[in-house]
Amino acid sequence: MTQQEFDNKWKGVDPDELSDEQLQQFKQDCFAMYEQTGFLEKFDSPYDSEGEHNGMKFKVVRRATAEECDIEAMPLWLVEFENGDTAYCYPEEICVIEHQKTDNLG
């Protein structure tokens, strides 16, 4: 799903007002959009600028599941860093499109 397709489908929608089934679809579409636009080469978290993983290469292992994380927190991906550590990561830490948005704001 492209960003444009996502925006066309979900623009103006408040996820907090969606039914459980609609929320599931919204989150699946979020995953699809981010995965289509791609992931960064190196981890870059705006939440922890001094973090040990910032600047480290990583690979996406898989999507997080509802059994592992609250659906409200998704999309999240399980990643493995080059040092072997694993973590659940948010789009703003690993997704190209989020960094393009940030770069365009500056």
N, C-alpha and C positions, 0 to 999 in steps of 0.2 A: 504494500500500500504506500503510495507516495504521500508526501506531506500535503499536497493539494487535495488528494482524495480524502485524506483524514480530515482536513479542515472543512471540506464540503459536507462531509457526513456529520461531523461533531461540533461545528462552530456554534457557539452560544449555548452549548449543552453543559449543565452543571452535573458533574459525576455524582455529587452527593444526592441528587434528586432522582437518579436512575433506579429502576428495579434491579434485583440481583442478576437477572438474566441480561438486562441491558448493560449493567456494569461489567459483566463478564465479556461481552462483545466489545465494549469500549476498551477494556484492558488488552484484549487480543489484538485489536486494531492498533493500539499504542505499540505493542511489541512488533507487529508487522511493519509499521512505519519506521521505527528506529532501526530494525534489522535491515530493511531495504536501503536506508540511507547510510548505514555502516557504522563501524566502531573506530575509535582512535587507535593509533599504534601504541600510545603510552597512556597510562592512567593519569588523570588530572582532576583531582577533587577540589571543588571550591569550598568544601566543608573543612578541609584539614590541610592547609597549605604547607605545613611542616611535616605532614604525614610521611611515614617511611616508604609508602608505596608510590607517592607522587613521582612521576617521571619514569616509572618502571613499566616495562613491557608486560603485557598480559594476553591471555587468550580467553575468549568466552567459552565456557563449558556448556552452559545450557540456560534456559529460562528458569527463574525461580517458580516454584509451584505454590498453590494456595495452602498446601499443607505446611510449607516452610515459612511463609510470610503472609501477612495480612493483605488481602486483595487491594485494600485502599492504598497500600504503600507501593504497589506495582505500577509500572513495570520495573522489575529488578532482574539482574542476571547473576548467576554464579560465575565468577571468573577465577582463573588461576594465574598468579603472578609468576614472573620468571624465577623468583626465589622459592617457589613451591607453595607459598601462602595462598589461601583461598578466601574469598569474601563475596558477599552479595553487594552489587553495585547499582547505583541509580544512573539514569540516562545522562544527567549532567556531569557525571564522572567519566563516562566511557563512550558516549555517542557523538559522532561527528556533528549532527544537526544541532545539538545543544551548544556546541562550541562555536558554530557558525552564527547562531543567534547572539551569543555573548560578544563575539568579535564585531558584529554589526552594530551593537549598542555602543561600543567604544569609539 
